[in-house]
Amino acid sequence: MNVLYRSTRDKNGQTVTASQAILQGLSPDGGLYVPVSIPKFELPLSDLEKLSYRELAYHILQAFYSDFSEQELKNCINKAYGPNFTSPKVAPITSHAGNTYLELFHGPTIAFKDIALQLLPHLMTTAARKNNLQDDIVILTATSGDTGKAAMAGFADVPGTKIIVFYPKDGVSPVQEKQMLTQKGENTFVVGVEGNFDDAQTNVKKIFNDPELNKVLNQNGFRFSSANSINIGRLFPQVVYYFYAYGQLLSTGKIKNGEAINFSVPTGNFGNILAGYFAQKMGLPINKLICASNRNNVLTDFFNEGVYDKNRPFYVTSSPSMDILVSSNLERLLFYISGEDSIKTKFLMDELTSKGIYKIDDSMRAKLADFYAAYATEEQTGQEIARVFAEDQVAIDPHTAVASYVAESYKKNTADPHETVVVSTASPYKFPQFVLTALHANYSSDSPFTMIDALHTKTDTPLPQTIKELATLPLRHPREVKPALMKTTVTEILGIDK
């Protein structure tokens, strides 16, 4: 089946191919691309336990990226998933402290973004060839911590591309910042923004949708694309590990074929949990998608009250990748629960832009029954890290701890007997200070490397290679700007006149 894509905001239903959508990232009307129809998983669920990660990725992604040939897609997948992942399974499951954890941090930057962002550059360069694109692709992205580093690691020195990453200067962990500022690659650029993630993301969207700037870009041989999870080249590779987790549960005998399971997902920009929603629509037996938030609990209120209200305090927390008040990918869910009504979707998004708030109607709320939402405070996050370590001598990062705490509270509140998988999104070494504090461990200074050594001593968790190398790498990206100067910064980096 040939799957085409339309914008969530286009009332005319104009379509593009998968490769065109990957290249564009964001639709010209400001909407997000969604498949005209969601394909069904073609194999029996019993086959899942027999497939390697690469094999499963092909079976799922060939349905979404139907204008890629078998050879093109397999070539992209084989390049993406190899020795760059420290686990041959890519996304293994483990069990400790009474829960099952889907570990997504075995890639080169020790965060779940690697799984999609090791693949995206290969998809994008293949898509460029397919569409006879001569322009250089400028990847423009805002990051709340992990996307930036993972995207740069994927795109570094890829011919015909440049990548510009904006991040909130005081809104990421010291290790996340050091990972970005030491990134190699002559085509990589990192800029600290004097504001929070929403400031960075809002201005990136404005830059994308600036017609004058896009005209100048085209005149100078450039075109924008995105590495954020708004790009379907980022979104659908994340569907794979939901199916892969199910196959591993089958192979270990934790579940029976056809049995429904739950996933508890630490959620910020809503891309990761949305991939679970697509997996469910494809036929994966998912009972509940548990949306786990930190103190920035705008999504908790949305699912429980039907009101999305970003007019609230913004908190910098120990789980910075979730410090988000405007969850971009939620627009895709709005599109589906509105009955694929692009007019209603655009109205709600315009309300969010103009008033900072929107309310969905009862018919839309009724279609959210497969979601459960709750949040963890900073204290509860620390308590969960301590609980898991005390029970099983395993250290988890704060994002994973949020999802683990919410999963535990969900089970206690509902007595739901279904197997629950906690989506573990990062290595504890990305956030050593908070993990050490939660474990009441001492460290001698605030240097991230002193804290990493202390965490290693305390937990005996193996040090990832990327962490070992980080201490010796020179800083390469010192630039910092105010949000209002982001557009000017882009034109300066590209060497073009506005």
DOGUTOR-524215 format. One record per residue (C-alpha): residue number from 1; chain; x, y, z. Coordinates in nm, 2 decimals, padded with zeros to 4 digits. Example, Ala and Ser with C-alpha at 12.3 -4.5 7.8 and 13.67 -1.06 7.14 Angstrom:
residues 2
num|cadena|east|north|up
1|A|01.23|-00.45|00.78
2|A|01.37|-00.11|00.71
end
This chain:
residues 498
num|cadena|east|north|up
1|A|00.00|00.00|00.00
2|A|00.13|00.34|-00.09
3|A|00.10|00.56|00.22
4|A|00.08|00.94|00.15
5|A|00.09|01.22|00.40
6|A|-00.13|01.53|00.47
7|A|-00.11|01.82|00.71
8|A|-00.31|01.83|01.03
9|A|-00.42|02.18|00.93
10|A|-00.49|02.15|00.56
11|A|-00.86|02.14|00.49
12|A|-00.80|02.06|00.12
13|A|-00.63|01.73|00.20
14|A|-00.33|01.79|-00.03
15|A|-00.08|01.50|00.00
16|A|00.30|01.44|-00.03
17|A|00.51|01.13|-00.03
18|A|00.69|01.00|00.27
19|A|01.03|01.12|00.13
20|A|00.89|01.47|00.06
21|A|00.75|01.49|00.42
22|A|01.08|01.38|00.57
23|A|01.26|01.65|00.37
24|A|01.01|01.93|00.46
25|A|00.98|01.83|00.83
26|A|00.70|02.08|00.90
27|A|00.42|02.14|00.65
28|A|00.42|02.49|00.49
29|A|00.09|02.57|00.66
30|A|00.25|02.52|01.00
31|A|00.07|02.18|01.05
32|A|00.23|01.84|01.11
33|A|00.24|01.56|00.86
34|A|00.02|01.25|00.93
35|A|-00.04|00.94|00.72
36|A|-00.36|00.95|00.52
37|A|-00.42|00.61|00.66
38|A|-00.25|00.42|00.94
39|A|-00.11|00.09|00.81
40|A|-00.17|-00.24|00.99
41|A|00.12|-00.45|01.11
42|A|00.15|-00.72|00.84
43|A|00.29|-01.02|01.05
44|A|00.14|-01.23|01.32
45|A|00.23|-01.11|01.67
46|A|00.39|-01.45|01.74
47|A|00.66|-01.36|01.48
48|A|00.78|-01.07|01.70
49|A|01.00|-01.28|01.92
50|A|01.18|-01.42|01.62
51|A|01.28|-01.09|01.45
52|A|01.60|-00.90|01.51
53|A|01.56|-00.52|01.57
54|A|01.67|-00.45|01.21
55|A|01.43|-00.70|01.06
56|A|01.14|-00.56|01.27
57|A|01.24|-00.20|01.18
58|A|01.21|-00.29|00.81
59|A|00.87|-00.46|00.84
60|A|00.72|-00.16|01.03
61|A|00.89|00.13|00.84
62|A|00.83|-00.01|00.49
63|A|00.46|00.05|00.55
64|A|00.51|00.42|00.65
65|A|00.79|00.50|00.41
66|A|00.63|00.33|00.11
67|A|00.81|00.53|-00.16
68|A|01.15|00.40|-00.04
69|A|01.26|00.08|-00.22
70|A|01.34|-00.23|-00.02
71|A|01.71|-00.18|-00.09
72|A|01.70|00.19|00.00
73|A|01.52|00.13|00.33
74|A|01.73|-00.17|00.44
75|A|02.04|00.02|00.36
76|A|01.93|00.30|00.59
77|A|01.84|00.06|00.87
78|A|02.16|-00.14|00.84
79|A|02.37|00.18|00.87
80|A|02.17|00.30|01.16
81|A|02.17|00.00|01.39
82|A|02.51|-00.16|01.43
83|A|02.82|-00.14|01.65
84|A|02.72|00.22|01.73
85|A|02.47|00.06|01.98
86|A|02.63|-00.12|02.28
87|A|02.35|-00.37|02.30
88|A|02.31|-00.61|02.01
89|A|01.93|-00.59|02.08
90|A|01.94|-00.21|02.04
91|A|01.65|-00.18|02.28
92|A|01.66|-00.46|02.54
93|A|01.41|-00.51|02.83
94|A|01.53|-00.57|03.18
95|A|01.34|-00.64|03.50
96|A|01.41|-00.50|03.84
97|A|01.23|-00.36|04.15
98|A|00.90|-00.51|04.04
99|A|00.89|-00.35|03.70
100|A|00.99|-00.42|03.34
101|A|01.21|-00.15|03.18
102|A|01.26|-00.09|02.81
103|A|01.61|00.04|02.78
104|A|01.65|00.29|02.50
105|A|01.99|00.44|02.60
106|A|02.24|00.21|02.44
107|A|02.32|00.44|02.15
108|A|02.61|00.68|02.10
109|A|02.47|00.96|02.31
110|A|02.31|00.74|02.58
111|A|01.95|00.87|02.53
112|A|01.65|00.73|02.35
113|A|01.67|00.99|02.08
114|A|01.96|00.79|01.93
115|A|01.72|00.52|01.80
116|A|01.55|00.76|01.56
117|A|01.83|01.00|01.50
118|A|02.09|00.74|01.40
119|A|01.84|00.66|01.12
120|A|01.71|01.00|01.02
121|A|02.03|01.13|00.83
122|A|02.02|00.82|00.61
123|A|01.65|00.86|00.54
124|A|01.70|01.23|00.47
125|A|01.99|01.19|00.23
126|A|01.81|00.91|00.05
127|A|01.50|01.12|00.03
128|A|01.71|01.41|-00.12
129|A|01.84|01.18|-00.40
130|A|01.49|01.05|-00.47
131|A|01.36|01.40|-00.51
132|A|01.66|01.53|-00.71
133|A|01.72|01.79|-00.44
134|A|02.03|01.99|-00.51
135|A|02.01|02.23|-00.21
136|A|02.19|02.18|00.11
137|A|01.96|02.06|00.39
138|A|01.97|02.28|00.70
139|A|01.85|02.09|01.00
140|A|01.71|02.35|01.24
141|A|01.61|02.22|01.58
142|A|01.53|02.32|01.94
143|A|01.63|02.08|02.21
144|A|01.53|02.03|02.57
145|A|01.85|01.83|02.62
146|A|01.89|01.51|02.43
147|A|01.76|01.57|02.07
148|A|02.03|01.82|02.00
149|A|02.33|01.60|02.08
150|A|02.17|01.29|01.92
151|A|02.08|01.48|01.60
152|A|02.43|01.63|01.57
153|A|02.58|01.28|01.63
154|A|02.37|01.15|01.34
155|A|02.43|01.44|01.10
156|A|02.79|01.53|01.18
157|A|02.99|01.57|00.85
158|A|02.70|01.42|00.65
159|A|02.75|01.57|00.30
160|A|02.49|01.82|00.18
161|A|02.37|01.90|00.53
162|A|02.42|02.15|00.81
163|A|02.27|02.13|01.16
164|A|02.19|02.42|01.39
165|A|02.08|02.34|01.74
166|A|01.93|02.59|01.99
167|A|01.91|02.49|02.36
168|A|01.80|02.67|02.67
169|A|02.12|02.79|02.83
170|A|02.02|02.71|03.19
171|A|01.77|02.44|03.12
172|A|01.98|02.13|03.05
173|A|02.20|01.92|03.27
174|A|02.58|01.99|03.28
175|A|02.65|01.66|03.10
176|A|02.39|01.73|02.83
177|A|02.54|02.07|02.78
178|A|02.90|01.94|02.76
179|A|02.79|01.68|02.51
180|A|02.65|01.94|02.28
181|A|02.93|02.20|02.32
182|A|03.20|01.95|02.24
183|A|03.02|01.81|01.93
184|A|03.26|01.75|01.64
185|A|03.17|01.81|01.27
186|A|03.23|02.11|01.05
187|A|02.86|02.12|00.97
188|A|02.74|02.14|01.33
189|A|02.64|02.46|01.52
190|A|02.52|02.49|01.88
191|A|02.36|02.80|02.03
192|A|02.26|02.86|02.39
193|A|01.94|03.06|02.43
194|A|01.88|03.29|02.72
195|A|01.53|03.15|02.79
196|A|01.35|02.82|02.84
197|A|01.29|02.54|02.59
198|A|00.95|02.68|02.48
199|A|01.12|03.01|02.39
200|A|01.36|02.82|02.17
201|A|01.10|02.60|02.01
202|A|00.86|02.88|01.94
203|A|01.12|03.08|01.76
204|A|01.24|02.78|01.56
205|A|00.88|02.74|01.44
206|A|00.87|03.11|01.35
207|A|01.19|03.08|01.15
208|A|01.06|02.77|00.97
209|A|00.75|02.96|00.87
210|A|00.92|03.29|00.77
211|A|00.84|03.32|00.39
212|A|01.10|03.59|00.34
213|A|01.37|03.39|00.50
214|A|01.28|03.08|00.31
215|A|01.30|03.27|-00.02
216|A|01.65|03.39|00.07
217|A|01.75|03.04|00.17
218|A|01.63|02.90|-00.17
219|A|01.83|03.17|-00.35
220|A|02.14|03.07|-00.17
221|A|02.10|02.69|-00.22
222|A|01.96|02.60|00.12
223|A|01.63|02.45|00.25
224|A|01.52|02.39|00.61
225|A|01.42|02.06|00.76
226|A|01.37|01.94|01.11
227|A|01.52|01.67|01.33
228|A|01.26|01.72|01.61
229|A|01.00|01.46|01.66
230|A|00.76|01.67|01.44
231|A|00.95|01.51|01.15
232|A|00.79|01.17|01.04
233|A|01.15|01.05|00.99
234|A|01.19|01.09|01.37
235|A|00.85|00.98|01.48
236|A|00.79|00.64|01.31
237|A|01.13|00.48|01.39
238|A|01.01|00.51|01.75
239|A|00.71|00.28|01.68
240|A|00.95|-00.01|01.63
241|A|01.07|-00.04|01.99
242|A|00.71|-00.08|02.12
243|A|00.66|-00.38|01.90
244|A|01.01|-00.50|01.99
245|A|00.94|-00.48|02.36
246|A|00.63|-00.69|02.31
247|A|00.83|-00.96|02.13
248|A|01.08|-00.97|02.41
249|A|00.80|-01.02|02.66
250|A|00.66|-01.30|02.46
251|A|01.01|-01.47|02.44
252|A|01.06|-01.45|02.81
253|A|00.71|-01.59|02.89
254|A|00.60|-01.27|03.07
255|A|00.29|-01.24|02.85
256|A|00.09|-01.47|02.62
257|A|00.03|-01.40|02.25
258|A|-00.24|-01.14|02.21
259|A|-00.23|-01.02|02.57
260|A|-00.25|-00.65|02.62
261|A|00.02|-00.45|02.80
262|A|00.07|-00.10|02.93
263|A|00.36|00.14|02.86
264|A|00.45|00.42|03.11
265|A|00.63|00.69|02.91
266|A|00.82|01.00|03.04
267|A|00.66|01.27|02.83
268|A|00.76|01.62|02.72
269|A|00.71|01.70|02.35
270|A|00.47|01.40|02.32
271|A|00.66|01.23|02.04
272|A|00.77|00.91|02.23
273|A|00.42|00.83|02.36
274|A|00.26|00.92|02.03
275|A|00.47|00.65|01.87
276|A|00.31|00.41|02.12
277|A|-00.03|00.54|02.00
278|A|00.06|00.46|01.64
279|A|00.18|00.12|01.75
280|A|-00.16|00.06|01.91
281|A|-00.34|00.17|01.59
282|A|-00.12|-00.06|01.39
283|A|-00.25|-00.36|01.59
284|A|-00.01|-00.39|01.90
285|A|-00.22|-00.49|02.20
286|A|-00.18|-00.19|02.42
287|A|-00.42|-00.15|02.71
288|A|-00.30|00.19|02.85
289|A|-00.05|00.45|02.74
290|A|00.05|00.61|03.07
291|A|00.16|00.97|03.02
292|A|00.41|01.05|03.29
293|A|00.50|01.41|03.35
294|A|00.72|01.60|03.59
295|A|00.62|01.92|03.77
296|A|00.55|02.09|03.44
297|A|00.23|01.88|03.43
298|A|00.04|02.06|03.15
299|A|-00.03|01.72|02.99
300|A|-00.16|01.57|03.31
301|A|-00.42|01.84|03.33
302|A|-00.50|01.80|02.96
303|A|-00.58|01.43|02.99
304|A|-00.76|01.46|03.32
305|A|-00.96|01.78|03.25
306|A|-00.97|01.83|02.87
307|A|-00.80|02.17|02.90
308|A|-00.46|02.25|02.76
309|A|-00.33|02.56|02.95
310|A|00.03|02.67|02.90
311|A|-00.04|02.99|03.11
312|A|00.14|02.86|03.42
313|A|00.48|02.88|03.58
314|A|00.77|02.71|03.41
315|A|00.99|02.49|03.63
316|A|01.34|02.38|03.57
317|A|01.36|02.03|03.70
318|A|01.59|01.73|03.73
319|A|01.43|01.58|03.42
320|A|01.49|01.87|03.17
321|A|01.39|01.68|02.86
322|A|01.03|01.71|03.00
323|A|01.05|02.07|03.10
324|A|00.80|02.17|02.82
325|A|00.48|02.36|02.83
326|A|00.40|02.34|02.46
327|A|00.40|01.97|02.35
328|A|00.42|02.00|01.97
329|A|00.33|01.64|01.88
330|A|00.00|01.66|02.07
331|A|-00.14|01.83|01.76
332|A|-00.13|01.50|01.58
333|A|-00.34|01.34|01.86
334|A|-00.58|01.63|01.84
335|A|-00.62|01.56|01.47
336|A|-00.71|01.20|01.53
337|A|-00.95|01.25|01.82
338|A|-01.13|01.52|01.63
339|A|-01.21|01.27|01.36
340|A|-00.93|01.40|01.14
341|A|-01.09|01.74|01.13
342|A|-00.82|01.98|01.01
343|A|-01.04|02.29|01.06
344|A|-01.10|02.20|01.43
345|A|-00.73|02.11|01.48
346|A|-00.61|02.44|01.33
347|A|-00.87|02.63|01.55
348|A|-00.73|02.47|01.87
349|A|-00.37|02.54|01.77
350|A|-00.45|02.90|01.69
351|A|-00.62|02.93|02.03
352|A|-00.30|02.80|02.19
353|A|-00.10|03.06|02.00
354|A|-00.33|03.36|02.07
355|A|-00.46|03.28|02.42
356|A|-00.23|03.01|02.55
357|A|-00.52|02.78|02.62
358|A|-00.78|02.56|02.45
359|A|-01.05|02.32|02.56
360|A|-01.15|02.00|02.38
361|A|-01.52|01.89|02.36
362|A|-01.67|01.58|02.52
363|A|-01.66|01.38|02.20
364|A|-01.28|01.43|02.17
365|A|-01.23|01.36|02.54
366|A|-01.41|01.03|02.50
367|A|-01.14|00.92|02.26
368|A|-00.87|00.96|02.52
369|A|-00.98|00.65|02.72
370|A|-00.66|00.46|02.63
371|A|-00.45|00.72|02.80
372|A|-00.38|00.76|03.17
373|A|-00.19|01.07|03.30
374|A|-00.02|01.16|03.62
375|A|00.30|01.33|03.74
376|A|00.58|01.30|03.98
377|A|00.72|01.58|04.20
378|A|01.09|01.63|04.24
379|A|01.07|01.46|04.58
380|A|00.88|01.16|04.44
381|A|01.13|01.13|04.15
382|A|01.42|01.11|04.40
383|A|01.23|00.86|04.61
384|A|01.18|00.64|04.31
385|A|01.55|00.64|04.22
386|A|01.63|00.55|04.58
387|A|01.36|00.27|04.59
388|A|01.48|00.10|04.27
389|A|01.84|00.12|04.38
390|A|01.76|-00.01|04.73
391|A|01.56|-00.31|04.59
392|A|01.79|-00.41|04.31
393|A|02.11|-00.21|04.31
394|A|02.02|-00.05|03.97
395|A|02.05|00.32|03.91
396|A|01.79|00.49|03.68
397|A|01.79|00.85|03.55
398|A|01.53|01.11|03.66
399|A|01.31|01.08|03.34
400|A|01.29|00.70|03.39
401|A|01.22|00.76|03.75
402|A|00.92|00.98|03.67
403|A|00.77|00.71|03.45
404|A|00.86|00.44|03.70
405|A|00.69|00.63|03.99
406|A|00.38|00.71|03.78
407|A|00.36|00.34|03.68
408|A|00.38|00.23|04.04
409|A|00.11|00.48|04.15
410|A|-00.11|00.37|03.85
411|A|-00.09|00.01|03.95
412|A|-00.18|00.09|04.31
413|A|-00.47|00.32|04.22
414|A|-00.62|00.09|03.96
415|A|-00.52|-00.26|04.04
416|A|-00.47|-00.31|03.67
417|A|-00.32|-00.66|03.62
418|A|-00.17|-00.60|03.28
419|A|00.21|-00.62|03.24
420|A|00.34|-00.26|03.25
421|A|00.66|-00.16|03.07
422|A|00.85|00.15|03.19
423|A|01.01|00.33|02.90
424|A|01.37|00.41|03.02
425|A|01.49|00.70|02.81
426|A|01.84|00.79|02.94
427|A|02.15|00.66|03.12
428|A|02.18|00.78|03.48
429|A|02.52|00.92|03.38
430|A|02.35|01.20|03.20
431|A|02.21|01.33|03.53
432|A|02.47|01.23|03.79
433|A|02.40|01.51|04.04
434|A|02.03|01.44|04.10
435|A|02.09|01.06|04.10
436|A|02.36|01.11|04.36
437|A|02.14|01.33|04.57
438|A|01.86|01.08|04.56
439|A|02.09|00.81|04.67
440|A|02.24|01.03|04.95
441|A|02.58|00.99|04.81
442|A|02.87|01.23|04.87
443|A|03.07|01.40|04.61
444|A|03.36|01.65|04.65
445|A|03.27|01.92|04.39
446|A|03.01|02.03|04.14
447|A|03.22|01.93|03.84
448|A|03.01|01.69|03.62
449|A|03.31|01.46|03.60
450|A|03.36|01.45|03.98
451|A|02.99|01.36|04.00
452|A|03.02|01.09|03.73
453|A|03.31|00.93|03.92
454|A|03.11|00.94|04.24
455|A|02.81|00.78|04.07
456|A|03.03|00.51|03.93
457|A|03.17|00.44|04.27
458|A|02.83|00.44|04.43
459|A|02.64|00.22|04.18
460|A|02.91|00.03|03.99
461|A|02.71|00.10|03.67
462|A|02.94|00.06|03.37
463|A|03.07|00.38|03.23
464|A|02.95|00.44|02.87
465|A|03.23|00.51|02.62
466|A|03.08|00.85|02.54
467|A|03.11|00.95|02.90
468|A|03.47|00.83|02.92
469|A|03.56|01.05|02.62
470|A|03.37|01.36|02.74
471|A|03.63|01.48|02.99
472|A|03.90|01.52|02.72
473|A|03.70|01.69|02.44
474|A|03.75|02.06|02.38
475|A|03.46|02.31|02.38
476|A|03.37|02.41|02.02
477|A|03.04|02.60|02.04
478|A|03.05|02.90|02.28
479|A|02.77|03.11|02.11
480|A|02.48|03.24|02.33
481|A|02.19|03.46|02.21
482|A|01.87|03.61|02.33
483|A|01.55|03.45|02.17
484|A|01.48|03.76|01.96
485|A|01.82|03.71|01.78
486|A|01.78|03.35|01.68
487|A|01.68|03.43|01.33
488|A|01.97|03.66|01.28
489|A|02.20|03.39|01.42
490|A|02.08|03.14|01.16
491|A|02.15|03.38|00.87
492|A|02.50|03.46|01.02
493|A|02.58|03.09|01.05
494|A|02.47|03.02|00.69
495|A|02.64|03.34|00.56
496|A|02.34|03.48|00.39
497|A|02.17|03.82|00.39
498|A|01.83|03.85|00.54
end
